[in-house]
């Protein structure tokens, strides 16, 4: 167990990633920026981009490995990786909700939900693309920025990330994508190489 923690570097990388996530959430709050858009909205909440450092740290931990010991290990490394994802995103969600309540930030819940959705998307891509899947959350946010809005402040339901924090359908969608992403990584035949 100790070698797995040291190899994954989760004792160093994840706390730093989580702190950057919480700091960026507090700094950004409800700031909107003008970004280019093909259709719809030109003002996008800056909080859409806040989960990216957290997800980059999570992918770094998941892709840090020792191929020989992991392929011959009697331990279920994939289960430990799934537990790492659940622990990271669970603590992100709990700390975001607490931060939102303490600092009166209504977007903190939406930002935590977005982190879960984008992590699920990244995990789904990881099965096929490996470490390159770290770019899928960025690609999703860019796609939403360009074509994810019907009009000013009216996102399409498929976009999910610009929805308000109390949108039940967005929360269910995020939980579903995260669950499928974790399952896909558990069932993946992708071996360490």
N, C-alpha and C positions, 0 to 999 in steps of 0.2 A: 504493500500500500504506500509506503513512504517513497519508494522509487517512482511510483506512478505520479505522486504529487510533485516530486522534484522534476521529473521529466516534463510534465505538463506545465510546470511553472505557475500553477494556479494560485499558489500562496503569494506570488508577487504580482503577476499580471492582472488577475481578476480584481483585487482590491483597488489597484490603480485605475482600472477601467471603470469600475463602479463609482469611484470617487469623481472621476471626470464626468461621468453621466449625470451624477447628482449636481455637481457644480454647474455644468452646462444647462441643466434644467432650471436651476435657480437663476442663472444669469439671463437666459433667453426669455423665460416666462412666456408672455403672450405677444412677443415681438413678431411682426410680419415684415417680409421683405418683398420687393418687386423683382420677379424673375421672368425670363422670357417664357411665353406660353403659346402654343399653337392654337388652342381653342380654350375658351372659358376664362379662368382666373389668372390675373397677373400678380396678385398679392398672395403669398404663401407664408404660412406660419413657419418660422425658423426652427421651431421645436421638432419639425419633421426630421431634421438632420441630426438631432441630439443622440439617437441610439447608435450611430455609426461607430464611434470609438469603443463603446461597450461590446458591440458585435465583433469588431476587429480583434479585441482582446480575447473574446471567447473562441474565435476561430484559431487564433495563435495557440491557445491552450490545447484545443482539440487536435491540431495538426502537429504539435510537438510530440514526437514519439521516438521510441527505440524499437525499430522493426523486429529484430531478432528475439528479444525477450518477450515482446507482445505477441508474436505469432506462435511462440512455443509456451506461452503462459497458461497455467491451469486456471488463472483468475479470469473472470468475465470482464475484460477491459472495456468492451462496448457498453456494458451495464454501468460501469464506473463513469464512462464518458457521458452517458445519459443522465446519471445522477448529478454530474457536474453541471450540465446544462440546466436541469431543474433547479438546483441550488442557486446557480447564478441568476437565473431569471426570476425565481421566487423571491430572492432577497432584493433584486432590483424592483420588483413590483411592490413589496412591502415597504421598502425605504422610500419609494416614490410617493406612495399614498401618504406615508407619514410626513414627508417633506411638503406635499401639497396641502395637508391639513395645518401644519405648523406655519407655513409661509403664505397661506391662502392663495395657492396657485391652482386654478381649475384645470390647467392643461397637464398637470403632473400625471394624472391617471391616464390620459390619452397617450402621453409619451411612454409610459410603462407598457400599455397595451400595444403600442407600435413596436416597441422593442421585442415583445413576445412574437408578434406577427412576422417581423423582419427576421428574427432568429429562426423561426420555423421555415421561412422561405430559404434562408441561407443553408439550413440543415438539409432541406430537400435537394438543393443544388449540390451540396457536398457529396452526396451519394454518387452523382454522375461526374461532377467537375473537380472534386477534391478541393484544395485550398483556394482555387480561383473563385469558388462560390462566395467568397467574402465580398465580391463586387455586386452580387445580386440585390442586396438591400439598397445600395446606391443606385443601381439601375432602376429599381422599382420606384424610388423617390423621384428620380428624374422623369420617368414615364408619367407618374402622377402629376408632376409639375407641368409637363407639356400638354397632356391630353386627359387629365383626370377630373376636370371640372366642366359642368354644363354651363355655368355662369359664375358671376362673382360670388364666392362663398358657398357654392352649391356643388359639392363633389359627387361624382358617380358612386353608387354603392360598391362597385368592384375596387375602387381606389383604396378604401378602408383607412389609410393612415390620416387623411385630413378630417375624418369624422370627429365629432366632439367626444369628450370622455364618457358621457353617459349614453352613448349609442350602443344599444344591446346587440344589434346585429353585427356591429364591428367587433365587439368583445367576443361573441360566439365564433366569428370568422377567425379572429386571431388565435383563440384557443384551439380551434380545429386545425389550423395550419401548423401550429407549434406541435400539437399531438402527432400529426402525420409526419412531420419532420423528425421528431424523436423516434417514432416507430420505424421510419425508413432507415435511419442510422443504425438501429438495433438489428434490422433484418438484412442490412446490406451485406453483400458478400465481399465488399471492398476490404482487402487485407492491407496491413501496413507494408509499405515498400521502401 
